[in-house]
Amino acid sequence: MPFEIILAPGAVRSLRRLPAHIKAEVKDALEVHLRHEPTKVSKSRIKRLRGLSQPQFRLRVGDIRVFYDVTEAAVEVLAIIEKAEAQAWLGEKGTRAQGGGIG
C-alpha cells in the first residue's frame, strides 16, 4: 500500500524556494523513495536518525536534505533544507529520544 506524503507548511515553503531543476529532483525523490518504502535504509539515500524521536529519517537528494517521520499510512515531511543548514536545523527542531543519549 502506498504511503500518503504530507508536507509541513515550512517544507512547502522551502520546496517552493528551490530552483526548478532541484525542485523537480526533490519531488521525484519523494515519489520514488518515500511513496512505497520510506523506512528502507540505504547507504547513500535514506538514513534512520539515531538519538532522535523526531525527525525519524533523512533522505538525501544531492545537497538537499529531507527530514521526515513515518506513521502507519503516511510520510510526514518536516523540512526540506540545504546540507549546510541541516545540523543547525536538527539542533533547533529535532526532538531527542526519551531516555537516552545518541546511539
SULTA-V834600 format. One line per field, one symbol per residue. ss: DSSP state (H for helix, E for strand, C for the rest). Layout:
ss = ???
//
This chain:
ss = CCCEEEECHHHHHHHHHCCHHHHHHHHHHHHHHHCCCCCCCCCCCEEECCCEEECCEEEEECCEEEEEEECCCEEEEEEEEEHHHHHHHHHHHCEECCCCCCC
//
